[in-house]
């Protein structure tokens, strides 16, 4: 299953965690659990790369923590140009397509369970007929 980092973190992962709350067969529960582990690992790699990008462009305090605007809680950048570079690199990272090696679950195994169209759309190929 191929997704961008953005799709993974903002759509697939939240829908997968919703799916994990639904009672299903032990086999589907196992597949969902394994998928969550794969997703969490990929999100961790993405977040570490994102923080590394921010680290290159953000101002830091004496303790080495990113400086934030006290009112907006936004990071403070070395310059507007550096902020733009950071945003562009994070956008590039977010648009990288990754392959998730996960086994799909069958929709029929959730018979009688209510699911939203948004949830099914977000899960994409993970749920098969």
C-alpha positions in Angstrom: 0.0 0.0 0.0 1.5 3.4 -1.1 0.8 6.6 0.8 2.6 9.9 1.2 3.9 10.8 4.6 1.1 13.5 4.8 -1.6 10.9 4.0 -0.2 8.5 6.4 0.0 10.9 9.4 -3.2 12.9 8.7 -5.6 10.4 7.3 -4.6 6.7 7.4 -3.2 6.6 11.0 -6.2 8.3 12.6 -8.6 6.1 10.7 -6.6 3.0 11.6 -6.7 3.9 15.3 -10.5 4.3 15.0 -10.7 0.9 13.3 -8.7 -0.6 16.1 -11.5 0.3 18.6 -14.1 -1.8 16.6 -14.7 -5.4 17.7 -13.7 -7.8 15.0 -12.3 -11.3 14.5 -9.0 -12.3 16.1 -7.4 -12.5 12.6 -8.4 -8.9 11.7 -7.4 -7.7 15.2 -4.0 -9.2 14.6 -3.7 -7.6 11.1 -4.8 -4.2 12.5 -2.3 -4.5 15.4 0.5 -5.3 13.0 -0.5 -2.4 10.7 -0.5 0.0 13.7 3.1 -1.1 14.5 4.2 -0.5 10.9 2.4 2.9 10.8 3.8 4.1 14.1 7.4 3.1 13.0 7.0 5.1 9.7 5.5 8.1 11.5 8.4 8.1 14.0 10.9 8.1 11.1 8.9 11.0 9.4 8.8 13.0 12.7 12.5 12.6 13.3 13.3 13.8 9.7 10.8 16.7 10.2 12.5 17.7 13.4 15.9 17.5 11.8 14.7 19.9 9.1 13.3 22.3 11.7 16.6 22.1 13.7 18.4 23.4 10.6 16.4 26.6 10.4 14.9 27.4 13.8 16.4 29.6 16.5 17.3 27.8 19.7 17.6 29.0 23.3 20.5 28.4 25.6 19.3 24.9 26.4 19.1 24.0 22.7 15.3 24.0 22.5 13.5 25.6 19.6 12.5 29.2 20.4 8.7 29.9 20.2 6.7 33.0 19.9 5.0 33.4 23.3 1.7 34.4 21.9 1.3 32.2 18.8 3.5 29.3 20.0 5.0 29.2 16.5 8.7 28.5 16.1 11.0 31.5 15.6 13.2 31.2 12.5 16.6 32.8 11.8 15.0 34.7 8.9 11.9 34.8 6.7 14.0 33.1 4.0 15.0 30.3 6.4 11.4 29.9 7.4 10.4 29.5 3.7 13.2 27.0 3.1 12.0 25.0 6.2 8.4 24.9 5.0 9.5 23.8 1.5 11.6 21.0 2.8 8.9 19.8 5.2 6.4 19.9 2.3 8.8 17.9 0.2 9.2 15.4 3.0 5.4 15.2 3.5 4.9 14.4 -0.2 7.3 11.5 -0.3 5.5 8.3 -1.1 6.2 5.3 1.1 5.2 1.7 0.8 3.5 0.1 3.7 3.9 -3.7 3.9 0.6 -4.5 5.7 -2.1 -7.1 5.2 -5.6 -5.9 4.3 -8.7 -6.7 6.3 -12.1 -7.7 4.9 -15.0 -5.4 5.2 -17.4 -8.3 5.6 -15.7 -9.1 8.9 -17.0 -5.9 10.3 -20.6 -6.8 9.5 -23.1 -4.7 11.4 -20.5 -2.2 12.4 -21.0 1.5 11.5 -18.2 3.1 9.6 -18.2 6.5 8.1 -17.4 7.1 4.4 -14.5 9.3 5.6 -13.0 6.4 7.6 -13.3 3.9 4.7 -11.8 6.4 2.3 -8.9 7.1 4.6 -8.2 3.4 5.0 -8.2 2.9 1.3 -6.7 -0.4 0.2 -6.4 -1.6 3.8 -10.0 -2.7 3.7 -11.1 -5.0 0.9 -14.4 -6.4 0.0 
